[in-house]
Structures are given as structure tokens and as C-alpha cells.
């Protein structure tokens, strides 16, 4: 499950931590209350991203792609990475062309 964990009812967040990390609710509450870095929710977000990326790349048709915020995030990040890669290729191509003209 994905989501903005700060917007969830606390009991649901405790339930999600229990499910993700196979622990008792009392352990989940302690983890959530004693972790200023919010490691549990960060890991849950990373897992959600990984699951969405896996679902996206293993979909055999557009209908198999889940409609979720996590999949949207994966697609935005992949588009940005492709844009950066294209810009880098263009920069390298220009450098080669400019380098060839200086001879």
C-alpha cells in the first residue's frame, strides 16, 4: 500500500507497520514514536516504489499497469532520467563535434 502516511489515522499506520515488519502493535507504536528519522515509513515508501516499478516493468499490457500514485511517481522519475540521459548524449555529441572542428 502506498500513501502519505501522515494523512492516515494513527491506528491504520500502526497496522501497516505491523504488516510490513511483522511485529506487534505495541512494537509498531514504539517504533513510530521513538524514531525521529521516520525510518519505518521511509522504508514502506521505498518498498511501495519498488513494488510499483516491478508492476510497471512486468505489465504485459497497459491494462495491467496499476493506477496508483506510486506508479505515477515511477513514471515521472523514469521520464526525468531519460530526459537527463538524452541531454547528456546531446552534450557529448556536441563536444565531439566541437572537438573535431578545432583540429
C-alpha positions as CSV (number, residue, x, y, z in Angstrom):
1,X,0.0,0.0,0.0
2,X,1.2,3.4,-0.8
3,X,0.3,6.7,0.6
4,X,1.1,9.8,2.6
5,X,1.5,8.2,5.9
6,X,1.0,11.5,7.8
7,X,-2.6,11.6,6.4
8,X,-3.5,8.1,7.7
9,X,-5.3,7.5,11.0
10,X,-2.7,6.5,13.5
11,X,-4.3,3.1,14.1
12,X,-4.1,2.4,10.3
13,X,-0.4,3.4,10.3
14,X,0.3,1.1,13.2
15,X,-1.5,-1.7,11.3
16,X,0.6,-1.0,8.2
17,X,3.9,-1.1,10.2
18,X,2.8,-4.4,11.8
19,X,2.0,-5.8,8.3
20,X,5.2,-4.6,6.7
21,X,7.6,-5.5,9.5
22,X,5.8,-8.5,11.1
23,X,5.6,-7.0,14.6
24,X,3.1,-6.5,17.3
25,X,1.1,-3.2,17.5
26,X,3.0,-2.2,20.7
27,X,6.3,-2.6,18.9
28,X,5.0,-0.6,15.9
29,X,3.8,2.2,18.2
30,X,7.2,2.3,19.9
31,X,8.9,2.4,16.6
32,X,6.7,5.2,15.3
33,X,7.0,7.3,18.4
34,X,10.8,6.8,19.0
35,X,12.1,7.2,15.5
36,X,12.8,10.9,14.6
37,X,14.0,9.8,11.2
38,X,10.8,8.0,10.4
39,X,12.7,5.0,9.2
40,X,9.7,2.7,9.1
41,X,7.6,5.0,6.9
42,X,10.6,5.7,4.7
43,X,11.2,2.0,4.2
44,X,7.5,1.5,3.5
45,X,7.6,4.3,0.9
46,X,10.7,2.7,-0.8
47,X,9.0,-0.7,-0.8
48,X,5.9,0.8,-2.4
49,X,8.1,2.4,-5.1
50,X,9.9,-0.8,-5.7
51,X,6.6,-2.7,-6.0
52,X,5.2,-0.1,-8.4
53,X,8.3,-0.2,-10.5
54,X,8.2,-4.0,-10.7
55,X,4.5,-4.0,-11.6
56,X,5.1,-1.4,-14.3
57,X,8.0,-3.2,-15.9
58,X,6.3,-6.6,-15.7
59,X,3.0,-5.4,-17.2
60,X,2.4,-7.1,-20.5
61,X,-0.3,-4.5,-21.5
62,X,-1.3,-1.0,-20.4
63,X,-4.3,-2.6,-18.7
64,X,-2.0,-4.5,-16.3
65,X,-0.4,-1.3,-15.1
66,X,-1.8,-0.4,-11.7
67,X,-3.4,3.0,-11.3
68,X,-1.6,4.4,-8.3
69,X,0.4,7.3,-7.1
70,X,3.5,5.1,-6.8
71,X,3.3,4.1,-10.4
72,X,2.8,7.7,-11.4
73,X,6.0,8.5,-9.4
74,X,7.9,5.8,-11.1
75,X,6.9,7.1,-14.5
76,X,7.8,10.7,-13.6
77,X,11.2,9.6,-12.3
78,X,11.9,7.4,-15.4
79,X,10.9,10.2,-17.7
80,X,13.3,12.6,-15.9
81,X,16.1,10.1,-16.1
82,X,15.5,9.6,-19.8
83,X,15.5,13.4,-20.3
84,X,18.8,13.7,-18.4
85,X,20.3,10.8,-20.4
86,X,19.3,12.4,-23.7
87,X,20.7,15.8,-22.6
88,X,24.0,14.1,-21.7
89,X,24.1,12.3,-25.0
90,X,23.5,15.6,-26.8
91,X,26.2,17.3,-24.7
92,X,28.7,14.6,-25.6
93,X,27.8,14.7,-29.3
94,X,28.3,18.5,-29.3
95,X,31.6,18.1,-27.5
96,X,32.8,15.6,-30.2
97,X,31.6,17.9,-33.0
98,X,33.3,20.9,-31.4
99,X,36.4,18.9,-30.7
100,X,36.6,17.8,-34.3
101,X,36.2,21.4,-35.6
102,X,39.1,22.6,-33.5
103,X,41.7,20.4,-35.3
